[in-house]
Amino acid sequence: MINAREAMVEELVLHRVGTDGTPSVLTDVSAVLQGPEEQEFLRRLFLRPFTSATATHTFRSGEGRNASALQALCAKAGKGRDLVGVSRAIAKLLIDTAAEHEMRSGDLFIVRFHAVELAGAVHDALGILKFDDKEVFLESKLSGQNIGMRLRRGLGGRRPDQALLVLFTPQEPTVLVIDGDPRSAAWQQAFAGLRPRQDHVNSTNNLLEMTRSFITEQLPQDYEIPKADQIDLLNRSVQYFKDNTEFERSSFAREVFQNDEVIGSFERFGDRFKEERAVELDDRFEISANAVKKHARVFKSVLKLDKNFHIYIHGDRNKIERGVDESGRKFYKIYYEQEL
C-alpha cells in the first residue's frame, strides 16, 4: 500500500497506556534519531507493517467526541506543532477508551513521518502505534576474551497490535489501520472514529467482495450451476482485475458472465449488496493492484470431491468435463497437453 524507502522519522514520543489498575505513564519528552541505521530500524518497526494494508479509511468528521478530537489532534501534529503535547492528548483519549472497553495495557508510540509515498505521491504522516507485548531476544556482549549473553525484552520484528497511519492527503486524511482484534469496535470506532474512504482501493475491494458473494451465494440459488463453473467465474473475475487498470462495470459483466439473464441478476444483487453493506459500488474506477492481490487469495479455485480429491482449477474450463457413468457414479474428465 505504501512505499517507505525514502520516508524519514522526524520525531517520536513514547507513552505507557495502563488498564485494569495498571498505571499509565505520559512522558513529556520526544526523541529524534537521525542516523541512517536508526532511521532504517524505525522505518522497519513503524512503517513496514502498513505496506500490506489493502483498505483505506478516513475520519467520520464531527461524529462522536473522540472521533472529532482525534482528527483535530492529528491535524495539529501534521502542521508540525508540539508533538509532545499532541501525543499526550492522544494518549489520554486512548486511556479513556480503554477504561470503557476491554483493552490491554501497552506501549503507545506517536510518530511524525516525512515523505511517505502513497499511490505515487509523497505525504507527511502521523503514526499511532500500540504494542501490547514485547518479544524476547538474546543480547551478546564481548568483554576481552569473554562473551556474555542475556535475554532481554523489547521491540524489533514484532508488529503493533493496533495502529493507525494518518497520511495528510489532499481534501481529507487517508488512514491505514492495523487491528489485532477487528471484531471489537474499540480501536477503529470508539477511539479512532473511522469510516471507509471512498477511493479506488475500497472500490476495488467492494466490487471483488460483491462479485465473490454473488457467484458463491446468490448464483447457486438462481441457477443449477456446477461447482467447476462457479470456480471458472471466480477465475475470470480475478483475471479481469489483473488484466485491466480500470474497472468498467458493463464491460466486466459482459466479459465474465456472458449472459444477459445472469448479468441482470448480478446487477440486482449489487443493488442489494450496496444497501445492506452501506458501501459504494462505483461504475468506473482505477483498479488497485494491492487489493486484487489480497482478494485473489480468497477466491477459491479448489474443487473438492468427497474426501478423496482436491482439484485446483486455474485455466480453461473447456478442458473439464462433468458427467455420470452407467452405474450412477459422478465423474470429472480432465484434458491436458503435458505433465509439468
CORRASUL-V316179 format. One record per residue. N is the residue number from 1. RES is the residue in one letter. SS is DSSP state (@ for helix, = for strand, . for the rest). Layout:
N/RES/SS
N/RES/SS
This chain:
1/M/.
2/I/=
3/N/=
4/A/.
5/R/.
6/E/.
7/A/.
8/M/=
9/V/=
10/E/=
11/E/=
12/L/=
13/V/=
14/L/=
15/H/=
16/R/=
17/V/=
18/G/.
19/T/.
20/D/.
21/G/.
22/T/.
23/P/.
24/S/.
25/V/=
26/L/.
27/T/.
28/D/.
29/V/.
30/S/.
31/A/=
32/V/.
33/L/.
34/Q/.
35/G/.
36/P/@
37/E/@
38/E/@
39/Q/@
40/E/@
41/F/@
42/L/@
43/R/@
44/R/@
45/L/@
46/F/@
47/L/.
48/R/@
49/P/@
50/F/@
51/T/@
52/S/@
53/A/.
54/T/.
55/A/.
56/T/.
57/H/=
58/T/=
59/F/=
60/R/.
61/S/.
62/G/.
63/E/.
64/G/.
65/R/@
66/N/@
67/A/@
68/S/@
69/A/@
70/L/@
71/Q/@
72/A/@
73/L/@
74/C/@
75/A/@
76/K/@
77/A/@
78/G/@
79/K/.
80/G/.
81/R/.
82/D/.
83/L/@
84/V/@
85/G/@
86/V/@
87/S/@
88/R/@
89/A/@
90/I/@
91/A/@
92/K/@
93/L/@
94/L/@
95/I/@
96/D/@
97/T/@
98/A/@
99/A/@
100/E/@
101/H/.
102/E/.
103/M/.
104/R/.
105/S/.
106/G/=
107/D/=
108/L/=
109/F/=
110/I/=
111/V/=
112/R/=
113/F/=
114/H/=
115/A/=
116/V/=
117/E/=
118/L/=
119/A/.
120/G/.
121/A/=
122/V/=
123/H/=
124/D/=
125/A/=
126/L/=
127/G/=
128/I/=
129/L/=
130/K/=
131/F/=
132/D/.
133/D/.
134/K/.
135/E/=
136/V/=
137/F/=
138/L/=
139/E/=
140/S/=
141/K/=
142/L/=
143/S/=
144/G/.
145/Q/.
146/N/=
147/I/=
148/G/=
149/M/=
150/R/=
151/L/=
152/R/=
153/R/=
154/G/=
155/L/.
156/G/.
157/G/.
158/R/.
159/R/.
160/P/.
161/D/.
162/Q/=
163/A/=
164/L/=
165/L/=
166/V/=
167/L/=
168/F/.
169/T/.
170/P/.
171/Q/.
172/E/.
173/P/.
174/T/=
175/V/=
176/L/=
177/V/=
178/I/=
179/D/=
180/G/.
181/D/.
182/P/.
183/R/.
184/S/.
185/A/.
186/A/@
187/W/@
188/Q/@
189/Q/@
190/A/@
191/F/@
192/A/.
193/G/.
194/L/=
195/R/=
196/P/=
197/R/.
198/Q/.
199/D/.
200/H/@
201/V/@
202/N/@
203/S/@
204/T/@
205/N/@
206/N/@
207/L/@
208/L/@
209/E/@
210/M/@
211/T/@
212/R/@
213/S/@
214/F/@
215/I/@
216/T/@
217/E/@
218/Q/@
219/L/@
220/P/@
221/Q/@
222/D/@
223/Y/.
224/E/.
225/I/.
226/P/.
227/K/@
228/A/@
229/D/@
230/Q/@
231/I/@
232/D/@
233/L/@
234/L/@
235/N/@
236/R/@
237/S/@
238/V/@
239/Q/@
240/Y/@
241/F/@
242/K/@
243/D/@
244/N/.
245/T/.
246/E/=
247/F/=
248/E/=
249/R/@
250/S/@
251/S/@
252/F/@
253/A/@
254/R/@
255/E/@
256/V/@
257/F/@
258/Q/.
259/N/.
260/D/@
261/E/@
262/V/@
263/I/@
264/G/@
265/S/@
266/F/@
267/E/@
268/R/@
269/F/@
270/G/@
271/D/@
272/R/@
273/F/@
274/K/@
275/E/@
276/E/@
277/R/@
278/A/.
279/V/.
280/E/.
281/L/.
282/D/.
283/D/.
284/R/=
285/F/=
286/E/=
287/I/.
288/S/.
289/A/@
290/N/@
291/A/@
292/V/@
293/K/@
294/K/@
295/H/@
296/A/@
297/R/.
298/V/.
299/F/.
300/K/.
301/S/.
302/V/=
303/L/=
304/K/=
305/L/=
306/D/.
307/K/.
308/N/.
309/F/=
310/H/=
311/I/=
312/Y/=
313/I/.
314/H/.
315/G/.
316/D/.
317/R/@
318/N/@
319/K/@
320/I/=
321/E/=
322/R/=
323/G/=
324/V/=
325/D/.
326/E/.
327/S/.
328/G/.
329/R/.
330/K/=
331/F/=
332/Y/=
333/K/=
334/I/=
335/Y/.
336/Y/.
337/E/.
338/Q/.
339/E/.
340/L/.
